[in-house]
Amino acid sequence: MRPWRRLELEWKVLLLASVIFAAFAWPVQRLYIARLTTALQQSIDPRLEPILRSQLKTASAADSAAIVGSIERNRQWRALIPMIVAEQQQSIFVFSFVLSAVLFLFALWTLKRLTRPLKNLAVAVEAIGRGKRAQIQAASGGALGTLEQAVIEMQDELDVLRERARVQGMETAWQEIARVMAHEIKNPLTPIRLSLDAMEEKIATGGGLSSEVMKRHLGRINAQTDNLERLVNQFRSFSREPELRLRALSIREPIEVVAHDMASRVVTTVDGNAVVMADLYLLNQLLLNVWKNALEAGADTIAVTIRPGAAEGHTATPVRIVIADNGPGISKNDLERVWLPYVTLKKGGTGLGLPVVRKLVETMNGSVYLESAPGRGLTVIITLPPATGGD
């Protein structure tokens, strides 16, 4: 039953029609052959030959020759009857086969024309379900035309609803971003305000400020100002469309530069090399974000593995950069959440590091995904297009 259910409508109709035609044609053929055989058998009189033979004794020579000829023709006709029946049977079979083939092809052509609007409508509905705009022509009549018009109206309504949901979703997202930004900005402003109030109070009371106290307060203000600057820079990197200047470059060199700059805080090992098509500035930005993310998670070692793309015909597979740290890792449920802006699992994190990484990688026609488990560190896997003819 399962193969039957998978058949398209026109093939089901054709198969059923073929079975009905065969069931009807076979008995009709048998009946026709039986009637023909009976009719031919009845054309022979079994008493004719004995009567003719009895006349031979008294007949003249001329009459005897005519009687013998009649007897021979009667025997020949009797011998031809099975051959005539077999020939007719074969002719009926050939005619039935040709007729059924012609009818089958005509029915197939007719059914395909009849079911084509339904197929087009099914394809259109599937496209609408995937969020695409489908071209539907309400050219049919009757119930099918009504159905086509209903699908067109449904698509228009869905477009309105999707646009409304998109606008509402954007408004909700930006409201959430504004709320989190206000909260993140308020966090460093509070210690800055407290430090300034303390300094103002000391000056107002005439107590004066020692160099040590002044240094402590200014250090706190500078640290919080740096936090504000970092927050604003990350938000700017996330919200604006970066300018792209692609060129062929060795992926190992910018990785080693970042590793050298971070050498006092994290030990990095690099294995392999490849030439990629990338923007050096954007590449430096995303690598710096990956290293900072690992440091903020508490990692002290990072292992980088670079695997060049392999040629496959006229195309080449992307270069694969695997960056694994020894931090605490992330649970499976949180792996997708960390790509959302301002979603952070680290104390003091802004939640923009990994979203910025994804945006920069996708801007350079690459992809990025994560592998991790609690206690097993985080692995960032980046793929970038290889430079033409280069490694």
ZIFEN-V613492 format. One record per residue. N is the residue number from 1. RES is the residue in one letter. PHI is phi in whole degrees, -180 to 180 (999 if undefined). OMEGA is omega in radians with two decimals (none if undefined). Layout:
BEGIN
N	RES	PHI	OMEGA
N	RES	PHI	OMEGA
END
This chain:
BEGIN
1	M	999	-3.09
2	R	-64	3.07
3	P	-61	3.12
4	W	-64	3.14
5	R	-67	-3.12
6	R	-80	-3.14
7	L	-67	3.07
8	E	-74	-2.99
9	L	-59	-3.07
10	E	-65	3.12
11	W	-71	3.06
12	K	-62	-3.14
13	V	-64	-3.12
14	L	-65	3.13
15	L	-64	3.10
16	L	-64	3.12
17	A	-65	3.13
18	S	-65	3.12
19	V	-64	3.14
20	I	-65	3.13
21	F	-63	3.13
22	A	-64	-3.14
23	A	-66	3.13
24	F	-86	-3.05
25	A	-71	-3.09
26	W	-62	3.09
27	P	-62	3.14
28	V	-65	3.10
29	Q	-62	3.13
30	R	-61	3.14
31	L	-64	-3.14
32	Y	-64	-3.14
33	I	-64	3.13
34	A	-64	3.12
35	R	-64	3.13
36	L	-65	3.12
37	T	-62	3.13
38	T	-62	-3.13
39	A	-63	3.14
40	L	-68	3.12
41	Q	-64	-3.14
42	Q	-71	3.13
43	S	-74	3.13
44	I	-106	3.09
45	D	-96	-3.09
46	P	-66	3.14
47	R	-87	-3.03
48	L	-67	-3.07
49	E	-64	3.08
50	P	-60	3.13
51	I	-65	-3.14
52	L	-64	3.13
53	R	-64	3.13
54	S	-68	-3.14
55	Q	-82	-3.11
56	L	-65	-3.05
57	K	-68	-3.07
58	T	-105	-3.06
59	A	-80	3.06
60	S	-73	-3.11
61	A	-63	-3.13
62	A	-66	3.13
63	D	-65	3.13
64	S	-63	3.12
65	A	-64	-3.14
66	A	-66	3.14
67	I	-65	3.13
68	V	-62	3.10
69	G	-61	3.12
70	S	-63	3.13
71	I	-63	-3.13
72	E	-65	3.14
73	R	-64	3.12
74	N	-65	3.11
75	R	-67	3.13
76	Q	-63	3.12
77	W	-62	3.12
78	R	-63	3.13
79	A	-73	-3.12
80	L	-78	-3.06
81	I	-56	3.12
82	P	-62	3.13
83	M	-68	3.10
84	I	-64	3.14
85	V	-63	-3.14
86	A	-64	3.13
87	E	-65	3.11
88	Q	-63	3.13
89	Q	-63	3.12
90	Q	-65	3.13
91	S	-62	3.12
92	I	-65	3.13
93	F	-64	3.13
94	V	-62	3.14
95	F	-61	3.14
96	S	-65	3.14
97	F	-65	3.13
98	V	-63	3.13
99	L	-61	-3.14
100	S	-64	3.12
101	A	-65	3.13
102	V	-63	3.12
103	L	-63	3.14
104	F	-63	-3.14
105	L	-65	3.12
106	F	-64	3.12
107	A	-65	3.12
108	L	-62	3.12
109	W	-61	-3.13
110	T	-65	-3.11
111	L	-66	3.11
112	K	-64	3.09
113	R	-65	-3.13
114	L	-73	-3.08
115	T	-91	-3.13
116	R	-58	3.09
117	P	-60	3.11
118	L	-66	3.11
119	K	-64	3.11
120	N	-60	3.12
121	L	-67	3.11
122	A	-64	3.09
123	V	-63	3.14
124	A	-64	3.13
125	V	-64	3.10
126	E	-63	3.11
127	A	-64	3.10
128	I	-61	3.12
129	G	-64	3.10
130	R	-87	3.10
131	G	89	-3.14
132	K	-98	3.10
133	R	-90	-3.08
134	A	-107	3.07
135	Q	-92	-3.11
136	I	-121	3.09
137	Q	-106	3.13
138	A	-84	-3.08
139	A	-103	-3.11
140	S	-85	3.10
141	G	-110	3.08
142	G	67	-3.08
143	A	-66	-3.14
144	L	-66	3.08
145	G	-62	3.08
146	T	-62	3.13
147	L	-64	3.11
148	E	-60	3.13
149	Q	-64	3.13
150	A	-65	3.12
151	V	-67	3.09
152	I	-60	3.13
153	E	-64	3.11
154	M	-63	3.13
155	Q	-63	3.12
156	D	-62	3.12
157	E	-66	3.12
158	L	-65	3.11
159	D	-61	3.12
160	V	-63	-3.13
161	L	-65	3.13
162	R	-65	3.11
163	E	-64	3.10
164	R	-64	3.12
165	A	-66	3.13
166	R	-64	3.13
167	V	-64	3.13
168	Q	-63	3.11
169	G	-64	3.10
170	M	-66	3.12
171	E	-62	3.13
172	T	-63	-3.13
173	A	-63	-3.12
174	W	-71	3.03
175	Q	-64	3.12
176	E	-67	3.10
177	I	-63	3.12
178	A	-63	-3.14
179	R	-65	-3.13
180	V	-68	3.10
181	M	-61	3.12
182	A	-61	3.13
183	H	-66	-3.12
184	E	-67	3.10
185	I	-70	-3.12
186	K	-67	-3.13
187	N	-57	3.12
188	P	-73	3.13
189	L	-67	-3.11
190	T	-63	3.10
191	P	-65	3.08
192	I	-64	3.12
193	R	-63	3.13
194	L	-65	3.12
195	S	-66	3.12
196	L	-66	3.11
197	D	-64	3.14
198	A	-65	3.12
199	M	-65	3.13
200	E	-64	3.13
201	E	-65	3.13
202	K	-63	-3.14
203	I	-69	-3.11
204	A	-66	-3.12
205	T	-85	3.12
206	G	77	-3.11
207	G	-76	-3.12
208	G	77	3.14
209	L	-123	3.07
210	S	-75	-3.14
211	S	-63	-3.14
212	E	-68	3.12
213	V	-67	3.12
214	M	-60	-3.14
215	K	-64	-3.13
216	R	-66	-3.14
217	H	-67	3.13
218	L	-66	3.09
219	G	-64	3.11
220	R	-66	3.14
221	I	-65	-3.14
222	N	-63	-3.13
223	A	-63	-3.14
224	Q	-71	3.06
225	T	-65	3.07
226	D	-61	3.10
227	N	-62	3.11
228	L	-63	3.13
229	E	-63	3.11
230	R	-63	-3.14
231	L	-63	-3.12
232	V	-65	3.14
233	N	-65	3.12
234	Q	-66	3.11
235	F	-65	3.12
236	R	-65	3.12
237	S	-64	-3.12
238	F	-77	-2.96
239	S	-87	-3.09
240	R	-101	3.10
241	E	-85	-3.08
242	P	-70	3.08
243	E	-79	-2.99
244	L	-109	3.03
245	R	-132	-3.08
246	L	-81	3.02
247	R	-156	3.12
248	A	-76	3.12
249	L	-150	3.10
250	S	-75	-3.08
251	I	-72	-3.07
252	R	-69	-3.04
253	E	-63	3.11
254	P	-64	3.08
255	I	-65	-3.14
256	E	-68	3.09
257	V	-64	3.12
258	V	-64	3.13
259	A	-61	3.13
260	H	-67	3.14
261	D	-65	-3.10
262	M	-99	-3.01
263	A	-61	-3.12
264	S	-73	-3.06
265	R	-118	-3.12
266	V	-148	3.12
267	V	-93	-3.08
268	T	-119	3.01
269	T	-118	-3.09
270	V	-125	-3.14
271	D	-127	3.09
272	G	92	3.12
273	N	-162	3.09
274	A	-163	3.10
275	V	-104	-3.07
276	V	-122	2.97
277	M	-95	-3.05
278	A	-154	3.03
279	D	-97	-3.04
280	L	-61	-3.12
281	Y	-65	3.13
282	L	-65	3.12
283	L	-63	3.09
284	N	-62	3.13
285	Q	-63	-3.08
286	L	-70	3.10
287	L	-65	3.12
288	L	-62	3.11
289	N	-66	3.12
290	V	-64	-3.14
291	W	-66	3.12
292	K	-64	3.11
293	N	-62	3.12
294	A	-66	3.14
295	L	-65	-3.14
296	E	-65	3.11
297	A	-81	3.12
298	G	100	3.13
299	A	-77	3.07
300	D	-125	3.03
301	T	-137	3.09
302	I	-135	3.10
303	A	-113	-3.11
304	V	-112	3.08
305	T	-123	-3.11
306	I	-113	3.14
307	R	-122	3.14
308	P	-63	3.08
309	G	-73	3.13
310	A	-100	3.14
311	A	-72	3.10
312	E	-134	-3.11
313	G	70	3.14
314	H	-91	3.13
315	T	-119	3.12
316	A	-136	3.11
317	T	-72	-3.08
318	P	-65	3.01
319	V	-74	-3.05
320	R	-113	3.11
321	I	-114	-3.11
322	V	-107	-3.11
323	I	-117	-3.07
324	A	-115	3.08
325	D	-112	-3.13
326	N	-109	3.12
327	G	-74	-3.07
328	P	-72	3.14
329	G	82	-3.10
330	I	-133	3.10
331	S	-70	-3.10
332	K	-61	-3.12
333	N	-69	-3.09
334	D	-95	-3.06
335	L	-62	3.13
336	E	-84	-3.11
337	R	-67	-3.05
338	V	-69	3.10
339	W	-80	-3.13
340	L	-78	3.13
341	P	-59	3.07
342	Y	68	2.98
343	V	-97	-3.09
344	T	-128	3.10
345	L	-108	-3.11
346	K	-113	3.10
347	K	-68	3.14
348	G	86	3.13
349	G	-77	-3.14
350	T	-95	-3.11
351	G	77	3.13
352	L	-114	-3.06
353	G	-58	-3.10
354	L	-70	3.03
355	P	-58	3.09
356	V	-65	3.12
357	V	-59	-3.13
358	R	-61	-3.10
359	K	-64	-3.13
360	L	-66	3.13
361	V	-64	-3.13
362	E	-67	3.07
363	T	-62	3.13
364	M	-92	3.07
365	N	64	3.10
366	G	-113	3.10
367	S	-144	-3.14
368	V	-148	3.03
369	Y	-149	-3.00
370	L	-118	2.95
371	E	-132	-3.11
372	S	-167	3.02
373	A	-158	-3.14
374	P	-54	3.12
375	G	84	-3.09
376	R	-118	3.11
377	G	77	-3.13
378	L	-117	3.10
379	T	-115	3.09
380	V	-101	-3.10
381	I	-111	-3.09
382	I	-114	3.03
383	T	-117	3.12
384	L	-132	-3.13
385	P	-68	3.13
386	P	-75	3.03
387	A	-71	-3.09
388	T	-64	3.07
389	G	70	-3.06
390	G	-124	2.88
391	D	-156	none
END
